[in-house]
Amino acid sequence: MTVDEKLEKTQKPVFVFENHRTSFYYWCKARKEFGIDNGFFVVTMDSHHDLFTLTPQKKAEIQALDLNDLVDVRKFAKDELKKLNDDYIFAAMEAGLISDILIISPAHSMHTRTKQYIDSTGVKHSLFYCVWPGDLGGPRGLLTDRAPQENRELIRSIGYDENGNQNIALDIDLDFFTYFYCDKIYVIAEENFKDIFSEDSLIWWIYDKARLVTIAKEPWTCNGARNSNQILKLLNKYFLKHQKQ
């Protein structure tokens, strides 16, 4: 599947590509096409946090980038962002493509996470975290338990209230659906996909509200193209092309 190809039979644009840094290009493209002045609230599912610190030179390059020139934006994402695909989130914040972000990742740690990023223009961006989509709902869910201050901030930012947020983007790295055992990477069981995308999961609320979905195949972090293709097939079956009752 090429970087410009969309999955068929979906309710919204879903873009699939190899390198996760390509999300930068599609967030820019969608922001321009939708006529959005502010950045997206991004919900990303990833086995990593991808929060590599930008150098002052890279920040200057981003500030000088013409976001209306999508050819240059695509080239910048491909050639100027890190090949390790770990600096595109802060780069997108510097470019104004992302307002705040919720990172759903098993790499989440209460002690090492970054809670705020201040870009070169002085704009503050909030970063929220959880380990699993199931952490969003339930008695102590991030979106359903308003007692913690951080939860209230997330609820306001993502718009899980009467105000709503019309500019949500869902971002998925297929390596989220893998696990590491005995020095090898495996795809999680099909039953796990059913659990993640259960009918009562609030990931459906996010999907319904999202303006677009970006999906990074990144076969090298899934232990090969065979694994990433298997994950994409299961993701289609239980989420992207699944009709929630």
GIPEJO-V737562 format. One record per residue. N is the residue number from 1. RES is the residue in one small letter. PHI is phi in whole degrees, 0 to 359 (none if undefined). PSI is psi in whole degrees, -180 to 180 (none if undefined). OMEGA is omega in radians with two decimals (NA if undefined). Layout:
N/RES/PHI/PSI/OMEGA, N/RES/PHI/PSI/OMEGA
//
This chain:
1/m/none/130/-3.11, 2/t/281/168/-3.08, 3/v/292/-17/-3.12, 4/d/261/-2/-3.04, 5/e/273/139/3.12, 6/k/256/148/3.00, 7/l/292/144/-3.13, 8/e/274/161/3.03, 9/k/60/37/3.06, 10/t/246/162/-3.08, 11/q/275/-7/-3.07, 12/k/205/167/3.11, 13/p/298/129/3.07, 14/v/232/116/-3.07, 15/f/251/133/-3.11, 16/v/239/134/-3.09, 17/f/208/173/-3.04, 18/e/279/-54/-2.99, 19/n/263/133/-3.06, 20/h/296/-27/3.14, 21/r/296/-16/3.10, 22/t/294/-19/3.05, 23/s/305/-36/3.12, 24/f/306/-46/-3.13, 25/y/296/-46/-3.08, 26/y/289/-33/3.04, 27/w/296/-39/3.11, 28/c/293/-46/-3.14, 29/k/299/-46/-3.12, 30/a/293/-41/3.12, 31/r/301/-41/3.14, 32/k/290/-46/-3.07, 33/e/291/-34/3.13, 34/f/276/-8/-3.13, 35/g/68/40/-3.10, 36/i/269/129/3.13, 37/d/277/-41/-3.14, 38/n/264/176/-3.12, 39/g/277/169/3.08, 40/f/283/149/2.79, 41/f/275/116/-3.07, 42/v/261/133/2.95, 43/v/251/117/-3.11, 44/t/242/137/3.05, 45/m/249/119/-2.99, 46/d/204/149/3.07, 47/s/281/-12/3.11, 48/h/237/168/3.10, 49/h/271/-29/3.10, 50/d/56/48/-3.10, 51/l/243/51/3.13, 52/f/288/136/-3.09, 53/t/291/135/3.12, 54/l/277/145/3.04, 55/t/281/158/3.07, 56/p/304/-37/3.13, 57/q/296/-42/-3.14, 58/k/293/-39/3.09, 59/k/299/-42/3.13, 60/a/295/-39/3.11, 61/e/297/-40/-3.14, 62/i/292/-42/3.14, 63/q/296/-29/-3.13, 64/a/274/-8/-3.08, 65/l/288/134/3.08, 66/d/275/104/-3.07, 67/l/289/-12/3.08, 68/n/277/-15/3.11, 69/d/264/91/-3.04, 70/l/293/-25/3.07, 71/v/295/-46/3.11, 72/d/292/-36/3.13, 73/v/295/-44/3.10, 74/r/299/-44/-3.14, 75/k/296/-41/3.13, 76/f/298/-45/-3.14, 77/a/298/-39/-3.09, 78/k/285/-43/-2.96, 79/d/255/-25/-3.02, 80/e/255/-26/3.04, 81/l/281/158/-3.00, 82/k/295/140/3.13, 83/k/293/-18/3.08, 84/l/281/-4/3.08, 85/n/57/47/-3.10, 86/d/230/10/3.14, 87/d/237/3/-3.01, 88/y/287/-25/-3.13, 89/i/291/-53/3.10, 90/f/295/-33/3.09, 91/a/297/-42/3.13, 92/a/292/-33/3.06, 93/m/292/-42/3.09, 94/e/300/-36/-3.11, 95/a/277/-7/-3.11, 96/g/80/15/3.14, 97/l/278/-27/3.12, 98/i/241/133/2.99, 99/s/273/-73/3.08, 100/d/234/172/-3.07, 101/i/213/143/2.97, 102/l/248/119/-3.13, 103/i/257/114/3.08, 104/i/261/109/-3.00, 105/s/204/139/3.04, 106/p/292/-11/3.11, 107/a/279/0/-3.11, 108/h/302/135/3.08, 109/s/220/131/3.12, 110/m/297/-23/-2.98, 111/h/261/-18/-3.03, 112/t/243/-2/-3.03, 113/r/284/154/3.00, 114/t/264/129/-3.08, 115/k/261/-20/-3.09, 116/q/211/143/3.06, 117/y/232/127/3.10, 118/i/254/117/-3.07, 119/d/280/-180/-3.03, 120/s/293/-19/3.11, 121/t/267/0/3.12, 122/g/92/1/3.12, 123/v/285/134/3.13, 124/k/266/133/3.13, 125/h/241/129/3.14, 126/s/269/143/3.08, 127/l/240/125/3.13, 128/f/244/155/-3.02, 129/y/220/150/2.85, 130/c/204/169/-3.05, 131/v/271/-37/-2.93, 132/w/217/148/3.09, 133/p/305/-30/3.11, 134/g/296/-17/3.12, 135/d/287/-10/-3.09, 136/l/285/-34/-3.06, 137/g/244/-172/3.13, 138/g/90/-178/-3.08, 139/p/303/-35/3.14, 140/r/242/29/-3.09, 141/g/290/151/-3.13, 142/l/299/-32/-3.11, 143/l/259/-6/-3.06, 144/t/242/-14/3.10, 145/d/251/107/-3.06, 146/r/270/7/-3.11, 147/a/292/-51/3.14, 148/p/292/139/3.13, 149/q/302/-40/-3.12, 150/e/298/-38/3.10, 151/n/297/-42/3.14, 152/r/297/-38/3.11, 153/e/294/-42/3.11, 154/l/296/-46/-3.12, 155/i/301/-41/3.11, 156/r/293/-43/-3.05, 157/s/291/-44/-3.11, 158/i/279/-17/3.09, 159/g/85/32/3.10, 160/y/274/60/3.14, 161/d/201/-165/-3.07, 162/e/291/-18/-3.12, 163/n/281/-42/-3.13, 164/g/74/164/3.07, 165/n/226/117/-3.06, 166/q/276/-2/-3.04, 167/n/234/64/3.08, 168/i/257/140/3.04, 169/a/236/133/3.09, 170/l/259/129/-3.05, 171/d/234/130/-3.05, 172/i/229/128/2.95, 173/d/258/125/-3.04, 174/l/297/-19/3.12, 175/d/290/-9/3.02, 176/f/301/-29/-3.05, 177/f/263/31/3.09, 178/t/235/167/3.02, 179/y/215/158/-3.06, 180/f/252/126/-3.14, 181/y/211/127/3.11, 182/c/52/50/3.05, 183/d/64/26/3.12, 184/k/216/149/-3.14, 185/i/262/131/-3.13, 186/y/236/157/3.03, 187/v/277/137/3.11, 188/i/297/159/-3.10, 189/a/293/154/3.13, 190/e/301/-33/3.11, 191/e/299/-31/3.11, 192/n/293/-35/3.07, 193/f/297/-40/3.11, 194/k/298/-39/3.14, 195/d/291/-45/-3.11, 196/i/299/-42/-3.08, 197/f/253/41/3.08, 198/s/295/160/-3.02, 199/e/298/-28/-3.10, 200/d/263/6/-3.12, 201/s/286/139/3.12, 202/l/284/-3/3.02, 203/i/296/-25/3.07, 204/w/290/-36/3.07, 205/w/299/-43/3.12, 206/i/297/-45/3.14, 207/y/298/-44/-3.13, 208/d/298/-37/-3.10, 209/k/277/-22/-3.02, 210/a/295/138/3.07, 211/r/282/-29/3.12, 212/l/204/164/3.08, 213/v/234/130/3.05, 214/t/246/137/-3.07, 215/i/229/121/3.08, 216/a/262/122/-3.12, 217/k/285/-41/3.13, 218/e/34/66/-3.08, 219/p/300/-27/-3.12, 220/w/292/-26/3.07, 221/t/265/-2/3.06, 222/c/254/7/-3.09, 223/n/67/42/3.00, 224/g/114/160/-3.12, 225/a/296/-32/3.13, 226/r/300/-45/3.13, 227/n/294/-45/-3.10, 228/s/295/-37/3.10, 229/n/292/-37/3.08, 230/q/296/-43/3.13, 231/i/297/-44/-3.12, 232/l/298/-38/3.10, 233/k/298/-45/3.13, 234/l/290/-35/3.09, 235/l/296/-39/3.06, 236/n/298/-44/-3.04, 237/k/294/-43/-3.00, 238/y/257/-4/-3.09, 239/f/219/-70/-2.96, 240/l/297/-39/-3.12, 241/k/249/7/-3.14, 242/h/276/134/3.10, 243/q/266/104/3.14, 244/k/294/135/-3.11, 245/q/286/none/NA
//
